[in-house]
Amino acid sequence: MLDPAQLYQVDPAAPKLDEPVLIVVLDGFVDAGNAAALAVGALSDGREAKRVAGFDVDQLIDYRSRRPPLRYETDRWSEYDPPTLDVVAFTDTGETGYLLLSGPEPDTQWERFVAAVGLLVEQLGVRLVITLQGIPMAVPHTRPIGVTAHATRPELVEGHTPWFATADVPGSAAALLEFRLGQAGQDAMGFAVHVPHYLARSAYPQAARVLLDHAGLAAGLYLPTETLTRAAEQADTEIAEQMADSDEVGQVVKALEEQYDQVAAARESGNLTDGLEGGELPSGDELAAEFERFLAQSEKPEGGKSGHDDDPPREPPTSPA
């Protein structure tokens, strides 16, 4: 493998933080409800970002699959917005410093990229890496938003009751990063917020707020969520209006509520087979299938955005994962 250190450069003027937390959000994979993307927006909204390191995207990105925009004006190209994959330093609302790695998920060289991040983690003295994403789930928006937590050590996710057991899902650079960091003895964890599958392709700021709440608690940070709270209130109003106009949506939500309540009661009792129809516990196959559907519907045609606005609504899986 080529030297991973050649994939990035550390800014000589980068601020020095004392054992910071590194939050990682890579776009291009599953992010139902734009939850992780909205979380990144909230972290950067109105707060100064100081560049710490940057990756050589020319080695990592396939521009033909995700074409960066160029602006054309009358008779010339006037502006280019290149993709960036940077580590930047922020401070939380209590003025504690932390790091954020965000940008496009690498199309190639995953192992080399992961090794490079590992070198950065060591070089910058990072004590904990946290990844964020939204996943589509067969859950209703009328119940508390759930989160699946995973980590390199059980102690890091203590108190988080699993929603499902085994699941084979499409891989991602962020998941591989957590896996490799764990093998190297570095603390890393991730939060995947459960977004109702019928809202997965819309902005769902409620889920982003939950992500930042969990990340802040795990990291000991006071992460800003004010803009997400305001956006969530507006989204709640819009969802209620849409439900009032559709009996079909209301029926789907009602069925999901009953399903959710059965599983929630079983989780509280400590026996996940209690209260489920037929005594069957979802194995994770539903989650994997939902991932595949979401990815297929999110594929971008060359040179344009995803084109699925006219797709018909999908039926919920038979059981929540």
KENU-145366 format. One record per residue (C-alpha): residue in three letters; x, z, y. Coordinates in nm, 4 decimals, m for minus. Layout:
# residues N
<bator aa="ALA" east="X" up="Z" north="Y"/>
...
//
This chain:
# residues 321
<bator aa="MET" east="0.0000" up="0.0000" north="0.0000"/>
<bator aa="LEU" east="0.1258" up="m0.0864" north="0.3473"/>
<bator aa="ASP" east="0.2221" up="0.2045" north="0.5704"/>
<bator aa="PRO" east="m0.1079" up="0.3634" north="0.6873"/>
<bator aa="ALA" east="0.0625" up="0.4887" north="1.0033"/>
<bator aa="GLN" east="0.0828" up="0.1292" north="1.1242"/>
<bator aa="LEU" east="m0.2979" up="0.1165" north="1.1491"/>
<bator aa="TYR" east="m0.3194" up="0.3447" north="1.4538"/>
<bator aa="GLN" east="m0.1413" up="0.4604" north="1.7646"/>
<bator aa="VAL" east="m0.1590" up="0.8052" north="1.9216"/>
<bator aa="ASP" east="m0.1865" up="0.8093" north="2.2982"/>
<bator aa="PRO" east="0.1237" up="0.9805" north="2.4457"/>
<bator aa="ALA" east="m0.0992" up="1.1444" north="2.7085"/>
<bator aa="ALA" east="m0.3520" up="1.2711" north="2.4532"/>
<bator aa="PRO" east="m0.4662" up="1.6311" north="2.5053"/>
<bator aa="LYS" east="m0.3369" up="1.8902" north="2.2590"/>
<bator aa="LEU" east="m0.6169" up="2.0827" north="2.0900"/>
<bator aa="ASP" east="m0.5799" up="2.3975" north="1.8834"/>
<bator aa="GLU" east="m0.7072" up="2.3316" north="1.5275"/>
<bator aa="PRO" east="m0.9930" up="2.1071" north="1.6386"/>
<bator aa="VAL" east="m1.2882" up="1.9817" north="1.4378"/>
<bator aa="LEU" east="m1.3094" up="1.6056" north="1.3859"/>
<bator aa="ILE" east="m1.6587" up="1.4529" north="1.3779"/>
<bator aa="VAL" east="m1.6689" up="1.1095" north="1.2143"/>
<bator aa="VAL" east="m1.9449" up="0.8510" north="1.2653"/>
<bator aa="LEU" east="m1.8820" up="0.4980" north="1.1394"/>
<bator aa="ASP" east="m2.1548" up="0.2429" north="1.1997"/>
<bator aa="GLY" east="m2.2366" up="m0.0459" north="0.9702"/>
<bator aa="PHE" east="m2.3588" up="0.1564" north="0.6720"/>
<bator aa="VAL" east="m2.6861" up="0.3434" north="0.6248"/>
<bator aa="ASP" east="m2.7991" up="0.5195" north="0.9431"/>
<bator aa="ALA" east="m3.1746" up="0.5547" north="0.9143"/>
<bator aa="GLY" east="m3.3476" up="0.6224" north="1.2419"/>
<bator aa="ASN" east="m3.0175" up="0.5486" north="1.4198"/>
<bator aa="ALA" east="m2.9651" up="0.9213" north="1.3758"/>
<bator aa="ALA" east="m2.5853" up="0.9277" north="1.3778"/>
<bator aa="ALA" east="m2.5610" up="0.6638" north="1.6518"/>
<bator aa="LEU" east="m2.7977" up="0.8641" north="1.8718"/>
<bator aa="ALA" east="m2.5925" up="1.1759" north="1.8006"/>
<bator aa="VAL" east="m2.2780" up="0.9984" north="1.9224"/>
<bator aa="GLY" east="m2.4633" up="0.8930" north="2.2364"/>
<bator aa="ALA" east="m2.5679" up="1.2511" north="2.3031"/>
<bator aa="LEU" east="m2.2118" up="1.3783" north="2.2555"/>
<bator aa="SER" east="m2.0748" up="1.1309" north="2.5083"/>
<bator aa="ASP" east="m2.3607" up="1.1384" north="2.7600"/>
<bator aa="GLY" east="m2.2234" up="1.2660" north="3.0896"/>
<bator aa="ARG" east="m1.9095" up="1.4152" north="2.9322"/>
<bator aa="GLU" east="m1.5534" up="1.2959" north="2.9885"/>
<bator aa="ALA" east="m1.3868" up="1.1378" north="2.6866"/>
<bator aa="LYS" east="m1.0076" up="1.1505" north="2.6588"/>
<bator aa="ARG" east="m0.8578" up="0.8957" north="2.4217"/>
<bator aa="VAL" east="m0.6383" up="1.0490" north="2.1537"/>
<bator aa="ALA" east="m0.5726" up="0.7607" north="1.9147"/>
<bator aa="GLY" east="m0.6892" up="0.4077" north="1.8470"/>
<bator aa="PHE" east="m0.7035" up="0.1963" north="1.5309"/>
<bator aa="ASP" east="m0.5953" up="m0.1674" north="1.5093"/>
<bator aa="VAL" east="m0.9383" up="m0.3220" north="1.4509"/>
<bator aa="ASP" east="m0.7866" up="m0.6664" north="1.4001"/>
<bator aa="GLN" east="m0.6645" up="m0.5397" north="1.0626"/>
<bator aa="LEU" east="m0.9928" up="m0.3743" north="0.9670"/>
<bator aa="ILE" east="m1.2875" up="m0.5740" north="1.0996"/>
<bator aa="ASP" east="m1.4345" up="m0.9038" north="0.9793"/>
<bator aa="TYR" east="m1.5470" up="m1.0535" north="1.3097"/>
<bator aa="ARG" east="m1.7548" up="m1.3184" north="1.1303"/>
<bator aa="SER" east="m1.9858" up="m1.0544" north="0.9834"/>
<bator aa="ARG" east="m2.0138" up="m0.8550" north="1.3069"/>
<bator aa="ARG" east="m1.9451" up="m1.0909" north="1.5937"/>
<bator aa="PRO" east="m1.8542" up="m0.9090" north="1.9164"/>
<bator aa="PRO" east="m2.0376" up="m1.0336" north="2.2269"/>
<bator aa="LEU" east="m1.8843" up="m1.2589" north="2.4916"/>
<bator aa="ARG" east="m2.0657" up="m1.3260" north="2.8178"/>
<bator aa="TYR" east="m2.1037" up="m1.6835" north="2.9380"/>
<bator aa="GLU" east="m2.1728" up="m1.7537" north="3.3048"/>
<bator aa="THR" east="m2.2501" up="m2.1108" north="3.4161"/>
<bator aa="ASP" east="m1.9219" up="m2.2758" north="3.3216"/>
<bator aa="ARG" east="m1.6909" up="m2.0043" north="3.1915"/>
<bator aa="TRP" east="m1.6502" up="m1.7045" north="2.9636"/>
<bator aa="SER" east="m1.6535" up="m1.4082" north="3.1984"/>
<bator aa="GLU" east="m1.6454" up="m1.0980" north="2.9826"/>
<bator aa="TYR" east="m1.5545" up="m0.9830" north="2.6311"/>
<bator aa="ASP" east="m1.6634" up="m0.6569" north="2.4699"/>
<bator aa="PRO" east="m1.4213" up="m0.6024" north="2.1796"/>
<bator aa="PRO" east="m1.4947" up="m0.3537" north="1.9010"/>
<bator aa="THR" east="m1.3066" up="m0.0258" north="1.9188"/>
<bator aa="LEU" east="m1.2393" up="0.2413" north="1.6603"/>
<bator aa="ASP" east="m1.0962" up="0.5362" north="1.8488"/>
<bator aa="VAL" east="m1.0465" up="0.9092" north="1.8244"/>
<bator aa="VAL" east="m1.1458" up="1.0731" north="2.1517"/>
<bator aa="ALA" east="m1.1477" up="1.4338" north="2.2689"/>
<bator aa="PHE" east="m1.4562" up="1.5989" north="2.4128"/>
<bator aa="THR" east="m1.5490" up="1.9511" north="2.5094"/>
<bator aa="ASP" east="m1.8740" up="2.1132" north="2.4011"/>
<bator aa="THR" east="m2.1077" up="2.2917" north="2.6416"/>
<bator aa="GLY" east="m1.8923" up="2.6032" north="2.6017"/>
<bator aa="GLU" east="m1.5768" up="2.4066" north="2.6958"/>
<bator aa="THR" east="m1.4310" up="2.4159" north="2.3442"/>
<bator aa="GLY" east="m1.2433" up="2.0985" north="2.2570"/>
<bator aa="TYR" east="m1.3197" up="1.8836" north="1.9521"/>
<bator aa="LEU" east="m1.2507" up="1.5272" north="1.8361"/>
<bator aa="LEU" east="m1.4812" up="1.2339" north="1.7650"/>
<bator aa="LEU" east="m1.3897" up="0.9269" north="1.5592"/>
<bator aa="SER" east="m1.6538" up="0.6605" north="1.6054"/>
<bator aa="GLY" east="m1.6847" up="0.2859" north="1.5846"/>
<bator aa="PRO" east="m1.7403" up="0.0154" north="1.3238"/>
<bator aa="GLU" east="m1.6873" up="0.0975" north="0.9592"/>
<bator aa="PRO" east="m1.3829" up="m0.1001" north="0.8381"/>
<bator aa="ASP" east="m1.4709" up="m0.4117" north="0.6394"/>
<bator aa="THR" east="m1.1379" up="m0.4052" north="0.4544"/>
<bator aa="GLN" east="m0.8484" up="m0.1764" north="0.3620"/>
<bator aa="TRP" east="m1.0603" up="0.1319" north="0.3017"/>
<bator aa="GLU" east="m0.7895" up="0.3188" north="0.1147"/>
<bator aa="ARG" east="m0.5317" up="0.2443" north="0.3832"/>
<bator aa="PHE" east="m0.7759" up="0.3439" north="0.6574"/>
<bator aa="VAL" east="m0.8628" up="0.6685" north="0.4801"/>
<bator aa="ALA" east="m0.4931" up="0.7449" north="0.4343"/>
<bator aa="ALA" east="m0.4379" up="0.6764" north="0.8047"/>
<bator aa="VAL" east="m0.7161" up="0.9170" north="0.9019"/>
<bator aa="GLY" east="m0.5581" up="1.1725" north="0.6701"/>
<bator aa="LEU" east="m0.2290" up="1.1347" north="0.8536"/>
<bator aa="LEU" east="m0.4073" up="1.1791" north="1.1859"/>
<bator aa="VAL" east="m0.5859" up="1.4872" north="1.0579"/>
<bator aa="GLU" east="m0.2513" up="1.6394" north="0.9666"/>
<bator aa="GLN" east="m0.0795" up="1.5244" north="1.2848"/>
<bator aa="LEU" east="m0.3543" up="1.6601" north="1.5120"/>
<bator aa="GLY" east="m0.3951" up="1.9878" north="1.3231"/>
<bator aa="VAL" east="m0.7615" up="1.9234" north="1.2380"/>
<bator aa="ARG" east="m0.9172" up="2.2176" north="1.0537"/>
<bator aa="LEU" east="m1.2442" up="2.0525" north="0.9483"/>
<bator aa="VAL" east="m1.3775" up="1.6974" north="0.9253"/>
<bator aa="ILE" east="m1.7546" up="1.6433" north="0.9521"/>
<bator aa="THR" east="m1.9330" up="1.3136" north="0.8852"/>
<bator aa="LEU" east="m2.2868" up="1.2381" north="1.0044"/>
<bator aa="GLN" east="m2.5510" up="0.9888" north="0.8941"/>
<bator aa="GLY" east="m2.9245" up="0.9361" north="0.8540"/>
<bator aa="ILE" east="m3.0709" up="0.8394" north="0.5175"/>
<bator aa="PRO" east="m3.4205" up="0.7027" north="0.4440"/>
<bator aa="MET" east="m3.6300" up="0.9392" north="0.2348"/>
<bator aa="ALA" east="m3.9844" up="0.9589" north="0.1068"/>
<bator aa="VAL" east="m4.0723" up="1.2491" north="0.3358"/>
<bator aa="PRO" east="m4.3357" up="1.2922" north="0.6089"/>
<bator aa="HIS" east="m4.2495" up="1.3324" north="0.9762"/>
<bator aa="THR" east="m4.4989" up="1.6205" north="0.9929"/>
<bator aa="ARG" east="m4.2754" up="1.8569" north="0.7944"/>
<bator aa="PRO" east="m3.9389" up="2.0153" north="0.8847"/>
<bator aa="ILE" east="m3.6578" up="1.7621" north="0.8796"/>
<bator aa="GLY" east="m3.4381" up="1.8099" north="0.5763"/>
<bator aa="VAL" east="m3.0636" up="1.7653" north="0.5474"/>
<bator aa="THR" east="m2.8410" up="1.6974" north="0.2494"/>
<bator aa="ALA" east="m2.5063" up="1.8716" north="0.2920"/>
<bator aa="HIS" east="m2.1957" up="1.7883" north="0.0908"/>
<bator aa="ALA" east="m1.8392" up="1.9131" north="0.1145"/>
<bator aa="THR" east="m1.4986" up="1.9351" north="m0.0459"/>
<bator aa="ARG" east="m1.5548" up="2.3049" north="m0.1221"/>
<bator aa="PRO" east="m1.8787" up="2.4781" north="m0.2260"/>
<bator aa="GLU" east="m1.8208" up="2.7500" north="0.0335"/>
<bator aa="LEU" east="m1.8612" up="2.4972" north="0.3143"/>
<bator aa="VAL" east="m2.2224" up="2.4204" north="0.2148"/>
<bator aa="GLU" east="m2.3231" up="2.7707" north="0.1155"/>
<bator aa="GLY" east="m2.6892" up="2.8265" north="0.1974"/>
<bator aa="HIS" east="m2.7872" up="2.4594" north="0.1634"/>
<bator aa="THR" east="m3.0219" up="2.4123" north="m0.1326"/>
<bator aa="PRO" east="m2.9866" up="2.0655" north="m0.2891"/>
<bator aa="TRP" east="m3.2842" up="1.8302" north="m0.2792"/>
<bator aa="PHE" east="m3.1697" up="1.6283" north="m0.5785"/>
<bator aa="ALA" east="m2.8972" up="1.6271" north="m0.8398"/>
<bator aa="THR" east="m2.7067" up="1.3117" north="m0.9336"/>
<bator aa="ALA" east="m2.7355" up="0.9825" north="m0.7476"/>
<bator aa="ASP" east="m2.5279" up="0.6643" north="m0.7607"/>
<bator aa="VAL" east="m2.5439" up="0.5121" north="m0.4127"/>
<bator aa="PRO" east="m2.3508" up="0.2324" north="m0.2404"/>
<bator aa="GLY" east="m2.0109" up="0.3513" north="m0.1256"/>
<bator aa="SER" east="m1.8972" up="0.3917" north="0.2332"/>
<bator aa="ALA" east="m1.5675" up="0.4455" north="0.4112"/>
<bator aa="ALA" east="m1.6919" up="0.7837" north="0.5358"/>
<bator aa="ALA" east="m1.7794" up="0.9004" north="0.1848"/>
<bator aa="LEU" east="m1.4433" up="0.7827" north="0.0534"/>
<bator aa="LEU" east="m1.2749" up="0.9672" north="0.3403"/>
<bator aa="GLU" east="m1.4389" up="1.2955" north="0.2436"/>
<bator aa="PHE" east="m1.3508" up="1.2394" north="m0.1222"/>
<bator aa="ARG" east="m0.9829" up="1.1671" north="m0.0528"/>
<bator aa="LEU" east="m0.9505" up="1.4529" north="0.1957"/>
<bator aa="GLY" east="m1.0866" up="1.6866" north="m0.0681"/>
<bator aa="GLN" east="m0.8290" up="1.5644" north="m0.3174"/>
<bator aa="ALA" east="m0.5614" up="1.6400" north="m0.0580"/>
<bator aa="GLY" east="m0.6908" up="1.9947" north="m0.0048"/>
<bator aa="GLN" east="m0.8328" up="1.9284" north="0.3434"/>
<bator aa="ASP" east="m1.1690" up="2.0789" north="0.4360"/>
<bator aa="ALA" east="m1.4289" up="1.8081" north="0.4946"/>
<bator aa="MET" east="m1.8057" up="1.7973" north="0.4805"/>
<bator aa="GLY" east="m2.0974" up="1.5805" north="0.5775"/>
<bator aa="PHE" east="m2.4615" up="1.6003" north="0.6780"/>
<bator aa="ALA" east="m2.7146" up="1.3337" north="0.5860"/>
<bator aa="VAL" east="m3.0423" up="1.3914" north="0.7677"/>
<bator aa="HIS" east="m3.3625" up="1.2855" north="0.5915"/>
<bator aa="VAL" east="m3.5512" up="1.0268" north="0.7965"/>
<bator aa="PRO" east="m3.9062" up="0.9308" north="0.6895"/>
<bator aa="HIS" east="m3.8632" up="0.5911" north="0.5297"/>
<bator aa="TYR" east="m4.1465" up="0.4429" north="0.7347"/>
<bator aa="LEU" east="m3.9521" up="0.5359" north="1.0523"/>
<bator aa="ALA" east="m3.6071" up="0.4438" north="0.9212"/>
<bator aa="ARG" east="m3.5724" up="0.1282" north="1.1273"/>
<bator aa="SER" east="m3.6828" up="0.2905" north="1.4534"/>
<bator aa="ALA" east="m3.4894" up="0.5249" north="1.6782"/>
<bator aa="TYR" east="m3.5647" up="0.8777" north="1.5586"/>
<bator aa="PRO" east="m3.3996" up="1.1245" north="1.7991"/>
<bator aa="GLN" east="m3.5494" up="1.4198" north="1.6136"/>
<bator aa="ALA" east="m3.3103" up="1.3459" north="1.3268"/>
<bator aa="ALA" east="m3.0108" up="1.3104" north="1.5587"/>
<bator aa="ARG" east="m3.0843" up="1.6501" north="1.7091"/>
<bator aa="VAL" east="m3.0943" up="1.8063" north="1.3615"/>
<bator aa="LEU" east="m2.7578" up="1.6472" north="1.2801"/>
<bator aa="LEU" east="m2.5942" up="1.7965" north="1.5877"/>
<bator aa="ASP" east="m2.7530" up="2.1362" north="1.5234"/>
<bator aa="HIS" east="m2.6048" up="2.1442" north="1.1722"/>
<bator aa="ALA" east="m2.2675" up="2.0060" north="1.2792"/>
<bator aa="GLY" east="m2.2440" up="2.2561" north="1.5634"/>
<bator aa="LEU" east="m2.3242" up="2.5481" north="1.3367"/>
<bator aa="ALA" east="m2.0709" up="2.4382" north="1.0750"/>
<bator aa="ALA" east="m1.8000" up="2.3743" north="1.3345"/>
<bator aa="GLY" east="m1.8676" up="2.6693" north="1.5629"/>
<bator aa="LEU" east="m1.9424" up="2.4319" north="1.8512"/>
<bator aa="TYR" east="m2.2178" up="2.4179" north="2.1120"/>
<bator aa="LEU" east="m2.3003" up="2.0486" north="2.0964"/>
<bator aa="PRO" east="m2.5264" up="1.8977" north="2.3658"/>
<bator aa="THR" east="m2.8788" up="1.8103" north="2.2502"/>
<bator aa="GLU" east="m3.0787" up="1.8140" north="2.5758"/>
<bator aa="THR" east="m3.1195" up="1.4350" north="2.5958"/>
<bator aa="LEU" east="m3.2219" up="1.4208" north="2.2307"/>
<bator aa="THR" east="m3.4825" up="1.6917" north="2.2824"/>
<bator aa="ARG" east="m3.6425" up="1.4946" north="2.5642"/>
<bator aa="ALA" east="m3.6300" up="1.1726" north="2.3634"/>
<bator aa="ALA" east="m3.7791" up="1.3482" north="2.0605"/>
<bator aa="GLU" east="m4.0765" up="1.4693" north="2.2647"/>
<bator aa="GLN" east="m4.1461" up="1.1129" north="2.3751"/>
<bator aa="ALA" east="m4.1047" up="0.9839" north="2.0197"/>
<bator aa="ASP" east="m4.3476" up="1.2464" north="1.8873"/>
<bator aa="THR" east="m4.6090" up="1.1215" north="2.1312"/>
<bator aa="GLU" east="m4.5574" up="0.7591" north="2.0322"/>
<bator aa="ILE" east="m4.5719" up="0.8363" north="1.6592"/>
<bator aa="ALA" east="m4.8948" up="1.0323" north="1.7046"/>
<bator aa="GLU" east="m5.0491" up="0.7371" north="1.8904"/>
<bator aa="GLN" east="m4.9459" up="0.4955" north="1.6161"/>
<bator aa="MET" east="m5.0883" up="0.7204" north="1.3466"/>
<bator aa="ALA" east="m5.4177" up="0.7489" north="1.5316"/>
<bator aa="ASP" east="m5.4455" up="0.3704" north="1.5291"/>
<bator aa="SER" east="m5.3824" up="0.3261" north="1.1559"/>
<bator aa="ASP" east="m5.5767" up="0.4832" north="0.8722"/>
<bator aa="GLU" east="m5.3321" up="0.3295" north="0.6261"/>
<bator aa="VAL" east="m5.0338" up="0.5086" north="0.7805"/>
<bator aa="GLY" east="m5.2308" up="0.8318" north="0.7875"/>
<bator aa="GLN" east="m5.2998" up="0.8033" north="0.4139"/>
<bator aa="VAL" east="m4.9335" up="0.7418" north="0.3379"/>
<bator aa="VAL" east="m4.8308" up="1.0437" north="0.5445"/>
<bator aa="LYS" east="m5.0907" up="1.2634" north="0.3748"/>
<bator aa="ALA" east="m4.9632" up="1.1639" north="0.0299"/>
<bator aa="LEU" east="m4.6072" up="1.2358" north="0.1366"/>
<bator aa="GLU" east="m4.7112" up="1.5760" north="0.2732"/>
<bator aa="GLU" east="m4.8580" up="1.6757" north="m0.0625"/>
<bator aa="GLN" east="m4.5485" up="1.5518" north="m0.2407"/>
<bator aa="TYR" east="m4.3156" up="1.7298" north="0.0015"/>
<bator aa="ASP" east="m4.5047" up="2.0586" north="m0.0250"/>
<bator aa="GLN" east="m4.4753" up="2.0521" north="m0.4061"/>
<bator aa="VAL" east="m4.1007" up="2.0027" north="m0.3955"/>
<bator aa="ALA" east="m4.0534" up="2.2578" north="m0.1140"/>
<bator aa="ALA" east="m4.2435" up="2.5218" north="m0.3100"/>
<bator aa="ALA" east="m4.0343" up="2.4479" north="m0.6190"/>
<bator aa="ARG" east="m3.7116" up="2.4812" north="m0.4189"/>
<bator aa="GLU" east="m3.8204" up="2.8159" north="m0.2788"/>
<bator aa="SER" east="m3.9042" up="2.9439" north="m0.6268"/>
<bator aa="GLY" east="m3.5605" up="2.8452" north="m0.7497"/>
<bator aa="ASN" east="m3.7078" up="2.6209" north="m1.0189"/>
<bator aa="LEU" east="m3.7181" up="2.2630" north="m0.8998"/>
<bator aa="THR" east="m3.9471" up="2.1569" north="m1.1836"/>
<bator aa="ASP" east="m4.2239" up="2.3958" north="m1.0789"/>
<bator aa="GLY" east="m4.5190" up="2.2351" north="m0.9043"/>
<bator aa="LEU" east="m4.4122" up="1.8764" north="m0.9621"/>
<bator aa="GLU" east="m4.6568" up="1.6436" north="m1.1312"/>
<bator aa="GLY" east="m4.5545" up="1.6042" north="m1.4915"/>
<bator aa="GLY" east="m4.2637" up="1.8456" north="m1.4439"/>
<bator aa="GLU" east="m4.0358" up="1.5569" north="m1.3451"/>
<bator aa="LEU" east="m3.7548" up="1.6178" north="m1.0965"/>
<bator aa="PRO" east="m3.6283" up="1.3111" north="m0.9094"/>
<bator aa="SER" east="m3.2876" up="1.2179" north="m1.0495"/>
<bator aa="GLY" east="m3.1638" up="1.0392" north="m0.7398"/>
<bator aa="ASP" east="m3.2662" up="0.6914" north="m0.8554"/>
<bator aa="GLU" east="m3.5297" up="0.6785" north="m0.5819"/>
<bator aa="LEU" east="m3.2673" up="0.7611" north="m0.3216"/>
<bator aa="ALA" east="m3.0314" up="0.4927" north="m0.4517"/>
<bator aa="ALA" east="m3.3114" up="0.2363" north="m0.4498"/>
<bator aa="GLU" east="m3.4069" up="0.3338" north="m0.0958"/>
<bator aa="PHE" east="m3.0440" up="0.2944" north="0.0138"/>
<bator aa="GLU" east="m3.0346" up="m0.0541" north="m0.1361"/>
<bator aa="ARG" east="m3.3592" up="m0.1554" north="0.0349"/>
<bator aa="PHE" east="m3.2437" up="m0.0192" north="0.3682"/>
<bator aa="LEU" east="m2.9112" up="m0.2006" north="0.3443"/>
<bator aa="ALA" east="m3.0802" up="m0.5259" north="0.2466"/>
<bator aa="GLN" east="m3.3207" up="m0.5064" north="0.5383"/>
<bator aa="SER" east="m3.0411" up="m0.4129" north="0.7788"/>
<bator aa="GLU" east="m2.8172" up="m0.7088" north="0.6939"/>
<bator aa="LYS" east="m2.7420" up="m0.9069" north="1.0071"/>
<bator aa="PRO" east="m2.7550" up="m1.2841" north="0.9981"/>
<bator aa="GLU" east="m2.4335" up="m1.4425" north="1.1237"/>
<bator aa="GLY" east="m2.4183" up="m1.4347" north="1.5019"/>
<bator aa="GLY" east="m2.7293" up="m1.2275" north="1.5551"/>
<bator aa="LYS" east="m2.9093" up="m0.9013" north="1.5093"/>
<bator aa="SER" east="m3.1068" up="m0.7890" north="1.2113"/>
<bator aa="GLY" east="m3.4223" up="m0.9916" north="1.1887"/>
<bator aa="HIS" east="m3.6815" up="m0.7863" north="1.0094"/>
<bator aa="ASP" east="m3.9327" up="m0.6959" north="1.2783"/>
<bator aa="ASP" east="m4.2052" up="m0.8848" north="1.0944"/>
<bator aa="ASP" east="m4.1385" up="m0.7351" north="0.7536"/>
<bator aa="PRO" east="m4.4469" up="m0.5738" north="0.5970"/>
<bator aa="PRO" east="m4.4516" up="m0.1951" north="0.5570"/>
<bator aa="ARG" east="m4.3141" up="m0.0679" north="0.2290"/>
<bator aa="GLU" east="m4.4878" up="0.1658" north="m0.0115"/>
<bator aa="PRO" east="m4.3215" up="0.5065" north="m0.0487"/>
<bator aa="PRO" east="m4.1353" up="0.5863" north="m0.3712"/>
<bator aa="THR" east="m4.3340" up="0.7876" north="m0.6203"/>
<bator aa="SER" east="m4.1295" up="1.1028" north="m0.5634"/>
<bator aa="PRO" east="m3.9065" up="1.2340" north="m0.2861"/>
<bator aa="ALA" east="m3.5340" up="1.2398" north="m0.3562"/>
//
